[in-house]
């Protein structure tokens, strides 16, 4: 994540810049069955890693993995990489390792 610290952008307000996990193609079920990307499924949320946060973001930190709706996203290209711009309120959950403060690490 070292390269993300040098991004030529400063996030404002409650905005987040995230890097999507590479799960766009086919997937495997728990039993090992290949599910093609064209298979009809219900609405599926996606995971991403937070690479920049605005000054009013309260529940998310750099490096957290967040769950978002890929149908409601705005993409931006910086330094030849594609990132996703989200508002903190558009997140569905945060999967964070920091549970030492008594919280669950999830923000719903």
C-alpha positions in Angstrom: 0.0 0.0 0.0 3.0 2.3 0.0 2.2 3.7 -3.5 -1.2 4.9 -2.4 0.4 7.3 0.2 1.8 9.3 -2.8 -1.5 9.7 -4.6 -2.0 13.2 -6.1 -5.3 13.7 -4.4 -6.7 14.8 -1.0 -10.2 13.5 -0.1 -12.7 16.0 1.2 -15.6 15.7 3.7 -16.9 12.2 4.2 -15.4 10.8 0.9 -13.3 7.6 0.7 -11.0 6.4 -2.1 -10.9 2.7 -2.3 -9.1 0.1 -4.4 -11.4 -2.7 -5.5 -10.5 -6.3 -4.9 -9.9 -8.3 -8.1 -13.1 -10.3 -8.1 -14.6 -9.3 -11.3 -14.4 -12.6 -13.2 -15.5 -16.1 -12.5 -15.6 -17.4 -8.9 -15.6 -20.7 -7.2 -18.3 -22.0 -4.8 -17.4 -23.5 -1.4 -17.4 -26.9 -3.1 -15.0 -25.9 -5.8 -17.6 -25.5 -8.6 -16.6 -22.7 -11.1 -19.3 -20.0 -11.4 -18.8 -17.9 -14.6 -19.0 -14.1 -14.4 -22.1 -14.2 -16.7 -24.1 -16.4 -14.3 -27.4 -14.6 -13.3 -27.3 -13.9 -9.6 -29.0 -11.5 -7.2 -27.4 -8.2 -6.1 -23.8 -8.9 -5.0 -21.8 -6.5 -2.9 -18.0 -6.1 -3.3 -15.0 -5.6 -1.1 -12.3 -2.9 -1.4 -9.4 -1.5 0.5 -9.4 2.1 1.7 -6.5 4.1 0.3 -7.5 7.6 1.2 -10.1 9.2 3.6 -11.6 12.7 4.0 -11.3 14.7 7.2 -14.9 14.0 8.3 -14.7 10.2 7.9 -15.3 8.8 11.4 -15.5 5.0 11.2 -13.0 4.0 8.6 -9.2 4.1 8.5 -6.6 3.6 5.8 -6.1 -0.1 5.1 -9.6 -1.2 6.2 -11.6 -3.5 3.9 -15.0 -2.1 3.2 -18.2 -3.6 1.7 -20.0 -1.5 -0.9 -22.5 -1.8 -3.7 -20.6 -1.9 -7.1 -23.7 -0.6 -8.9 -23.5 2.7 -6.9 -19.9 3.8 -7.5 -17.9 6.5 -9.2 -14.6 5.5 -10.7 -11.5 7.7 -11.1 -8.1 7.0 -12.6 -5.0 8.2 -10.8 -1.5 7.3 -11.9 -2.8 4.7 -14.4 -4.8 2.8 -11.8 -8.6 2.8 -11.3 -10.0 3.7 -7.9 -13.5 4.0 -6.6 -14.9 7.1 -4.9 -17.5 6.5 -2.2 -19.2 8.4 0.7 -18.8 6.9 4.1 -22.6 6.5 4.4 -22.7 4.4 1.3 -20.6 1.6 2.9 -22.4 -1.5 4.2 -19.7 -2.8 6.5 -16.1 -2.4 7.6 -14.0 -5.6 8.2 -11.3 -4.2 10.4 -8.7 -6.1 12.5 -8.9 -3.4 15.2 -11.2 -4.9 17.8 -9.1 -4.0 20.8 -11.3 -1.1 21.8 -14.3 -3.5 22.4 -16.0 -2.8 19.0 -16.9 -5.6 16.6 -15.0 -4.0 13.7 -18.3 -3.8 11.7 -20.1 -0.6 10.9 -23.6 -1.1 9.6 
